[in-house]
Amino acid sequence: MYKAFLIKYSEIGIKGKNRYVFEDALVRNIVKALEGVDGVFDVSKEQGRIYIEAKSDYDYEETCEVLQKVFGIAAICPTELVEDKSWENVCKRVCEFVDGQYEDKNFTFKVFAKRSDKTYPFTSPEIGREAGAVLIDRFPEMSVDVHEPEVKITVEIRSCAYIYSKSIPGSGGMPVGCGGKAMLLLSGGIDSPVAGYMIAKRGVNMDAVYFHAPPYTSERAKKKVVDLARKISVYTGKIRLHVINFTEIQMAIYEKCPHDELTIIMRRYMMRIAEKLAIDSGCLSLITGESIGQVASQTMQSLAATNEVCTLPVFRPLIAFDKQDIISVSERIDTFETSILPYEDCCTTFVAKHPVTKPDVMVIRKSETKLEDVIGEMLERAYSSDEIIEVG
């Protein structure tokens, strides 16, 4: 059982004097993630490295799975922790490590060394060279290949010695919490959960809003969206999901506006409501799962028409993805099977047979004037219907 993990990051490493801000955010997120694992852990950072030390028995597989979902982690290295870093003991423990990890030792290898403790009597090249020689003496079936080794064994000399050879890929990206906050328009489809996941990967916290239209959309449709929010909260952290009753506004649009413009006008009012919720919640942008040309409401002209009602920036991380790209990500983050459950949301319930694909903004504005006498009160009732569900 490994007693420690070395956590590697990539993008954080290129930050300047404020790198510690991102490191501290990553440490906090790791601590939070490990709260769900049965075990006691100590998380610390030291000279460009983050270490997790197990202080009790724990579930190795569960721990690795949890850490792989923490944005900011590039790799997880299960590590042998050696407190006595005398050279004789380090050589002994390197041999024991290799013997325990590799039953078949007929492979090529190279020892990589890093000496952060400058008082140590050997330099990094010397550590690598001497440790390699000790391994060859102990296991003659092994051979050195300095260019393309099959196994890379790393020895780091710090306050303790750390020995590792495995690197489990992490999610990469930036730690959630260091990139501001945004409001995700979350539906029950495939796209919007993926969009939320991708923006969170850039370090963004998020709330979400779902537009519910009872009785045309069922409670099962609402539960489906809550389940999707819960699945992406594994990556994004806690989400405040706003559930807005949109039925009255949707029916008014259906009754008073041209049917071929229904989707565009509906989307414009969703964006207005989402922006108000975003501003009230301290969000700096909106997030949608739109992709150019995927459906009628996502042509360049349609996107321009919906953007017109917003003052906050609208982030569309899927804008250049095709559907299979999006499905691949949704399968990887375990939202796909939930997204395809047959419970329709309000975006699919009121769809025109022949929606306009190249809306003229001036024409759309004129159509919206037909709602002027009722829309103000309807918007207020929609805001007041806000049901907040804490997820994650």
Number of C-alpha atoms within 10 A of each C-alpha: 11 15 18 23 22 22 26 21 25 14 13 23 14 9 12 8 7 9 13 15 12 22 21 16 18 26 20 16 20 23 17 13 18 20 13 11 15 13 15 13 20 12 17 14 16 10 7 13 13 20 20 22 17 17 12 10 13 17 11 14 8 14 16 18 12 18 22 20 18 26 24 30 25 21 21 21 20 23 26 21 20 19 13 13 19 14 16 9 14 21 20 14 20 24 20 12 17 17 15 9 13 11 8 9 16 13 14 16 22 21 24 21 21 17 18 15 15 11 9 14 12 15 17 18 14 12 23 20 15 15 24 23 16 15 23 16 12 12 15 11 13 17 19 18 15 13 8 11 15 15 17 18 21 18 25 21 22 18 13 13 23 25 25 24 18 16 16 14 15 22 17 21 21 27 29 27 20 16 16 16 22 28 31 29 24 28 28 29 24 23 23 25 30 28 26 32 22 19 25 27 22 19 23 22 23 30 28 25 24 25 25 22 24 16 8 13 19 16 14 14 21 22 13 23 26 20 17 26 28 20 19 23 20 18 23 28 20 17 22 19 25 24 23 22 20 24 19 16 22 20 14 16 23 20 13 14 19 16 19 17 23 24 22 24 25 21 19 22 20 21 21 18 20 26 25 14 19 23 15 9 15 13 20 16 21 25 23 23 23 22 22 19 17 14 12 19 26 21 19 15 19 25 21 15 24 22 17 12 15 18 11 16 13 19 19 19 19 22 16 13 14 13 13 9 11 20 17 13 19 23 13 10 17 14 23 21 11 18 21 13 13 12 19 19 24 22 18 13 11 16 15 15 8 10 18 20 18 16 21 13 16 10 10 18 12 11 18 19 12 15 17 10 9 11 18 11 12 17 17 11 16 19 19 11 14 17 15 15 14 14 19 15
